[in-house]
């Protein structure tokens, strides 16, 4: 359970904790990240870093 709470409180891209007032972005798969982190990520890969949800096609990649 502690592992889940930690992952819900930090960005898995930069591994920094979320702070009050920071801009976050949620993907259609409901995973969230710092806005700047996920914008950089999707320029390289159009998938969620956690579940591989394809942002462009709307489904998980196998």
N, C-alpha and C positions, 0 to 999 in steps of 0.2 A: 504494500500500500504506500509506503514512503517513496518508493521509486516512481509510482504514478503521480503523486503530488508534486514531486520535484520536476518531472517532465512537463507537468501542466503549468509550472511557474517559470519555466525558462525556454528560451528559443533553442531548438535543437540544431539550428544552423550555426549560430555563433556561441552557443552554450552559456550565454549571459542571462541572468535573471531578468524578468520583466519588472520594470519600475513604474510607479504611479506617473501618469501623464504621458507615457511612451505610446507611440502610435503602433498598433498591432493590426495584422491583416489575417483574416480567416479564409481558408480555401473552401470550395464546395464540399470537401470531405470533412469539414469542421476542425481541421488542425489549424493552429494559429502560430504566427511567427512575428518577429519585428518586421514592420513594413519594408524597411530598407534591405533587410536580409532576404526576404522572399522575392523582392523585385530583382535583386542580383541573381538569385538562384534560378528563377524562371527564364532569365536570359540565356542560361546554359542548358537547363533541362525544364521541360514543361510538365513535370510531375511533382507530386508532393514528396518531400524528402522522407517522410515517415511511412506512408502507405503506398506510394507509387501511383496514386490517383492521377490519371492523365487530365490535366487542366484543359487542354484543347479538345479532347475527344469525350471527356466526361465519364471515364471508367478507369478501373485499375489495370495496370499493365501486368501481364503474366510473365 
